[in-house]
Amino acid sequence: MVYIERGEKTLAEKNIEELFNEYPPSIVLPNGNIIVGRNKIIPNRSIEDLPVDIWKVKDWNNCNIRNESYEEISSDNKLVINHVIDLLCPHFTQDEDLIILDDGAHEIADLIYFESSTSTIHFIHCKYSSKNCAGCRKIDCDELFVQAMRSIHWFSSPELIDRIKYRISKNQNSKILYGSQDILEKISQNYKVNNWKFNIILAQPGFKIDQVSNKKRKNNNVYKLTIPMFEKIIGSNGYIEIWGS
């Protein structure tokens, strides 16, 4: 089949050779290549490379990887959110940083971490593993990646701090875990989006990092789905880390 784009006119009283010379057709070949006039277009069929530093191996010992919920009184076998908080604590600066829990419906992220030393706001989404051992399962990324894309809304948003304050005051599951209300007020008074960097952390102990980060792995849907998410986040002036096992 030949398709000819002709603009406003719909009739052409010319022979086929004259018509094709005036309106060169686009021809799609069986192998996917496209010929437009005298030009041959060869689509990129390879999978893009993702930066190796977005993949982070974390220690999930003493963590119940099948349950993500936050516990007020953490057990020895900690749930995923509690364990992620423990992973953040070594980087926490007293009297300057904030870690906010925003668990529940319409959340900004499970955890929001204001890291003063790097002027970075981390939106942290945690998800439980679908199985007892880590692997390369699409089911472990579906909801998590959707949550990451939603976080882009808060990049460079002047409404972020007001939204956090609203969530803390109205939602019983939202609270300051580390830091204080005074630190939040100080950040609020001086908040300018240009002074902060934005990072999304996806914590999924069900990801075996050496598997999900391997683009040559057969049927690696996690890697393939990471590509458009990464490009969207980078294009929105943010960055991403994926934490796994």
Contacts in CASP RR format, 6 or more apart in sequence:
PFRMAT RR
TARGET T0000
AUTHOR 0000-0000-0000
METHOD contacts of the structure
MODEL  1
MVYIERGEKTLAEKNIEELFNEYPPSIVLPNGNIIVGRNKIIPNRSIEDL
PVDIWKVKDWNNCNIRNESYEEISSDNKLVINHVIDLLCPHFTQDEDLII
LDDGAHEIADLIYFESSTSTIHFIHCKYSSKNCAGCRKIDCDELFVQAMR
SIHWFSSPELIDRIKYRISKNQNSKILYGSQDILEKISQNYKVNNWKFNI
ILAQPGFKIDQVSNKKRKNNNVYKLTIPMFEKIIGSNGYIEIWGS
2 25 0 8 1.000
2 27 0 8 1.000
3 25 0 8 1.000
3 26 0 8 1.000
4 19 0 8 1.000
4 23 0 8 1.000
4 25 0 8 1.000
5 23 0 8 1.000
6 12 0 8 1.000
6 23 0 8 1.000
12 19 0 8 1.000
12 23 0 8 1.000
14 22 0 8 1.000
24 36 0 8 1.000
24 37 0 8 1.000
24 38 0 8 1.000
25 37 0 8 1.000
26 34 0 8 1.000
26 35 0 8 1.000
26 36 0 8 1.000
26 37 0 8 1.000
27 34 0 8 1.000
27 35 0 8 1.000
27 36 0 8 1.000
28 34 0 8 1.000
29 35 0 8 1.000
32 43 0 8 1.000
33 40 0 8 1.000
33 41 0 8 1.000
33 42 0 8 1.000
33 43 0 8 1.000
34 40 0 8 1.000
34 41 0 8 1.000
34 43 0 8 1.000
35 41 0 8 1.000
47 215 0 8 1.000
47 223 0 8 1.000
47 224 0 8 1.000
47 227 0 8 1.000
48 227 0 8 1.000
49 215 0 8 1.000
50 213 0 8 1.000
50 215 0 8 1.000
50 223 0 8 1.000
50 226 0 8 1.000
50 227 0 8 1.000
50 230 0 8 1.000
52 213 0 8 1.000
54 226 0 8 1.000
54 230 0 8 1.000
54 239 0 8 1.000
54 240 0 8 1.000
54 241 0 8 1.000
54 242 0 8 1.000
55 209 0 8 1.000
55 212 0 8 1.000
55 213 0 8 1.000
55 242 0 8 1.000
55 244 0 8 1.000
56 209 0 8 1.000
56 241 0 8 1.000
56 242 0 8 1.000
56 243 0 8 1.000
56 244 0 8 1.000
57 209 0 8 1.000
57 244 0 8 1.000
57 245 0 8 1.000
58 87 0 8 1.000
58 203 0 8 1.000
58 205 0 8 1.000
58 243 0 8 1.000
58 244 0 8 1.000
58 245 0 8 1.000
59 87 0 8 1.000
60 83 0 8 1.000
60 205 0 8 1.000
60 244 0 8 1.000
60 245 0 8 1.000
62 76 0 8 1.000
62 77 0 8 1.000
62 78 0 8 1.000
62 83 0 8 1.000
63 77 0 8 1.000
63 78 0 8 1.000
63 79 0 8 1.000
63 80 0 8 1.000
63 83 0 8 1.000
63 205 0 8 1.000
64 77 0 8 1.000
64 78 0 8 1.000
64 79 0 8 1.000
64 80 0 8 1.000
65 80 0 8 1.000
65 128 0 8 1.000
65 129 0 8 1.000
65 132 0 8 1.000
65 134 0 8 1.000
65 205 0 8 1.000
65 206 0 8 1.000
66 128 0 8 1.000
66 129 0 8 1.000
66 132 0 8 1.000
67 79 0 8 1.000
67 80 0 8 1.000
67 128 0 8 1.000
68 79 0 8 1.000
68 80 0 8 1.000
68 81 0 8 1.000
68 110 0 8 1.000
68 126 0 8 1.000
68 127 0 8 1.000
68 128 0 8 1.000
69 79 0 8 1.000
69 80 0 8 1.000
69 81 0 8 1.000
69 103 0 8 1.000
70 79 0 8 1.000
70 81 0 8 1.000
70 82 0 8 1.000
70 101 0 8 1.000
70 103 0 8 1.000
70 110 0 8 1.000
70 173 0 8 1.000
71 78 0 8 1.000
71 79 0 8 1.000
71 82 0 8 1.000
74 82 0 8 1.000
78 86 0 8 1.000
80 126 0 8 1.000
80 127 0 8 1.000
80 128 0 8 1.000
80 203 0 8 1.000
80 205 0 8 1.000
81 101 0 8 1.000
81 103 0 8 1.000
81 110 0 8 1.000
81 111 0 8 1.000
81 126 0 8 1.000
83 205 0 8 1.000
84 110 0 8 1.000
84 111 0 8 1.000
84 124 0 8 1.000
84 126 0 8 1.000
84 203 0 8 1.000
84 243 0 8 1.000
85 99 0 8 1.000
85 111 0 8 1.000
85 177 0 8 1.000
85 178 0 8 1.000
87 243 0 8 1.000
88 99 0 8 1.000
88 111 0 8 1.000
88 113 0 8 1.000
88 124 0 8 1.000
89 178 0 8 1.000
91 115 0 8 1.000
91 117 0 8 1.000
92 99 0 8 1.000
92 178 0 8 1.000
93 115 0 8 1.000
93 116 0 8 1.000
93 117 0 8 1.000
94 179 0 8 1.000
95 179 0 8 1.000
95 183 0 8 1.000
96 116 0 8 1.000
96 117 0 8 1.000
96 183 0 8 1.000
97 113 0 8 1.000
97 114 0 8 1.000
97 115 0 8 1.000
97 116 0 8 1.000
97 117 0 8 1.000
97 178 0 8 1.000
97 179 0 8 1.000
97 183 0 8 1.000
98 112 0 8 1.000
98 113 0 8 1.000
98 114 0 8 1.000
98 176 0 8 1.000
98 178 0 8 1.000
98 179 0 8 1.000
98 183 0 8 1.000
98 184 0 8 1.000
98 187 0 8 1.000
99 111 0 8 1.000
99 112 0 8 1.000
99 113 0 8 1.000
99 114 0 8 1.000
99 176 0 8 1.000
99 177 0 8 1.000
99 178 0 8 1.000
99 179 0 8 1.000
100 111 0 8 1.000
100 112 0 8 1.000
100 113 0 8 1.000
100 114 0 8 1.000
100 164 0 8 1.000
100 168 0 8 1.000
100 174 0 8 1.000
100 175 0 8 1.000
100 176 0 8 1.000
100 177 0 8 1.000
100 184 0 8 1.000
101 110 0 8 1.000
101 111 0 8 1.000
101 173 0 8 1.000
101 174 0 8 1.000
101 175 0 8 1.000
101 176 0 8 1.000
101 177 0 8 1.000
102 108 0 8 1.000
102 109 0 8 1.000
102 110 0 8 1.000
102 111 0 8 1.000
102 112 0 8 1.000
102 164 0 8 1.000
102 167 0 8 1.000
102 171 0 8 1.000
102 173 0 8 1.000
102 174 0 8 1.000
103 110 0 8 1.000
103 173 0 8 1.000
103 174 0 8 1.000
104 171 0 8 1.000
104 173 0 8 1.000
104 174 0 8 1.000
107 167 0 8 1.000
107 174 0 8 1.000
108 123 0 8 1.000
108 151 0 8 1.000
108 154 0 8 1.000
108 160 0 8 1.000
108 163 0 8 1.000
108 164 0 8 1.000
108 167 0 8 1.000
109 123 0 8 1.000
109 124 0 8 1.000
109 125 0 8 1.000
109 147 0 8 1.000
109 151 0 8 1.000
109 200 0 8 1.000
110 124 0 8 1.000
110 125 0 8 1.000
110 126 0 8 1.000
111 122 0 8 1.000
111 124 0 8 1.000
111 126 0 8 1.000
111 177 0 8 1.000
112 121 0 8 1.000
112 122 0 8 1.000
112 123 0 8 1.000
112 124 0 8 1.000
112 164 0 8 1.000
113 121 0 8 1.000
113 122 0 8 1.000
113 124 0 8 1.000
114 120 0 8 1.000
114 121 0 8 1.000
114 183 0 8 1.000
114 187 0 8 1.000
115 121 0 8 1.000
115 122 0 8 1.000
118 197 0 8 1.000
119 195 0 8 1.000
119 196 0 8 1.000
119 197 0 8 1.000
120 196 0 8 1.000
120 197 0 8 1.000
120 198 0 8 1.000
120 199 0 8 1.000
121 160 0 8 1.000
121 196 0 8 1.000
121 197 0 8 1.000
121 198 0 8 1.000
121 199 0 8 1.000
122 199 0 8 1.000
122 200 0 8 1.000
122 201 0 8 1.000
123 151 0 8 1.000
123 154 0 8 1.000
123 198 0 8 1.000
123 199 0 8 1.000
123 200 0 8 1.000
123 201 0 8 1.000
124 200 0 8 1.000
124 201 0 8 1.000
124 203 0 8 1.000
125 144 0 8 1.000
125 147 0 8 1.000
125 148 0 8 1.000
125 151 0 8 1.000
125 200 0 8 1.000
125 201 0 8 1.000
125 202 0 8 1.000
125 203 0 8 1.000
126 203 0 8 1.000
126 204 0 8 1.000
127 140 0 8 1.000
127 143 0 8 1.000
127 144 0 8 1.000
127 202 0 8 1.000
127 203 0 8 1.000
127 204 0 8 1.000
128 205 0 8 1.000
129 140 0 8 1.000
129 204 0 8 1.000
129 205 0 8 1.000
129 206 0 8 1.000
130 137 0 8 1.000
130 139 0 8 1.000
130 140 0 8 1.000
130 206 0 8 1.000
131 137 0 8 1.000
131 206 0 8 1.000
133 206 0 8 1.000
134 205 0 8 1.000
134 206 0 8 1.000
134 207 0 8 1.000
134 208 0 8 1.000
134 211 0 8 1.000
134 244 0 8 1.000
134 245 0 8 1.000
135 206 0 8 1.000
135 207 0 8 1.000
135 208 0 8 1.000
135 211 0 8 1.000
135 212 0 8 1.000
135 245 0 8 1.000
136 207 0 8 1.000
136 208 0 8 1.000
136 211 0 8 1.000
136 212 0 8 1.000
136 217 0 8 1.000
136 220 0 8 1.000
136 222 0 8 1.000
137 206 0 8 1.000
137 222 0 8 1.000
138 221 0 8 1.000
138 222 0 8 1.000
138 225 0 8 1.000
140 204 0 8 1.000
140 206 0 8 1.000
140 207 0 8 1.000
140 222 0 8 1.000
141 204 0 8 1.000
141 207 0 8 1.000
141 212 0 8 1.000
141 221 0 8 1.000
141 222 0 8 1.000
141 225 0 8 1.000
141 226 0 8 1.000
144 202 0 8 1.000
144 204 0 8 1.000
145 202 0 8 1.000
145 225 0 8 1.000
145 226 0 8 1.000
145 229 0 8 1.000
148 200 0 8 1.000
148 202 0 8 1.000
148 229 0 8 1.000
148 233 0 8 1.000
148 240 0 8 1.000
149 229 0 8 1.000
149 232 0 8 1.000
151 200 0 8 1.000
152 232 0 8 1.000
152 233 0 8 1.000
152 236 0 8 1.000
154 160 0 8 1.000
154 163 0 8 1.000
154 198 0 8 1.000
155 198 0 8 1.000
155 236 0 8 1.000
155 237 0 8 1.000
155 238 0 8 1.000
156 193 0 8 1.000
156 194 0 8 1.000
156 198 0 8 1.000
156 237 0 8 1.000
157 193 0 8 1.000
158 191 0 8 1.000
158 193 0 8 1.000
160 191 0 8 1.000
160 193 0 8 1.000
161 184 0 8 1.000
161 187 0 8 1.000
161 188 0 8 1.000
161 191 0 8 1.000
164 174 0 8 1.000
164 184 0 8 1.000
165 184 0 8 1.000
165 188 0 8 1.000
167 174 0 8 1.000
168 174 0 8 1.000
168 175 0 8 1.000
168 176 0 8 1.000
176 184 0 8 1.000
197 238 0 8 1.000
197 239 0 8 1.000
198 237 0 8 1.000
198 238 0 8 1.000
198 239 0 8 1.000
199 238 0 8 1.000
199 239 0 8 1.000
199 240 0 8 1.000
199 241 0 8 1.000
200 233 0 8 1.000
200 238 0 8 1.000
200 239 0 8 1.000
200 240 0 8 1.000
200 241 0 8 1.000
201 240 0 8 1.000
201 241 0 8 1.000
201 242 0 8 1.000
201 243 0 8 1.000
202 240 0 8 1.000
202 241 0 8 1.000
202 242 0 8 1.000
202 243 0 8 1.000
203 243 0 8 1.000
203 244 0 8 1.000
204 242 0 8 1.000
204 243 0 8 1.000
204 244 0 8 1.000
205 243 0 8 1.000
205 244 0 8 1.000
205 245 0 8 1.000
206 244 0 8 1.000
206 245 0 8 1.000
207 222 0 8 1.000
207 242 0 8 1.000
207 243 0 8 1.000
207 244 0 8 1.000
207 245 0 8 1.000
208 244 0 8 1.000
208 245 0 8 1.000
209 242 0 8 1.000
209 244 0 8 1.000
209 245 0 8 1.000
211 217 0 8 1.000
211 220 0 8 1.000
212 220 0 8 1.000
212 222 0 8 1.000
212 223 0 8 1.000
212 226 0 8 1.000
212 242 0 8 1.000
212 244 0 8 1.000
213 223 0 8 1.000
214 220 0 8 1.000
214 223 0 8 1.000
215 223 0 8 1.000
217 223 0 8 1.000
226 242 0 8 1.000
229 240 0 8 1.000
230 240 0 8 1.000
233 239 0 8 1.000
233 240 0 8 1.000
234 240 0 8 1.000
END
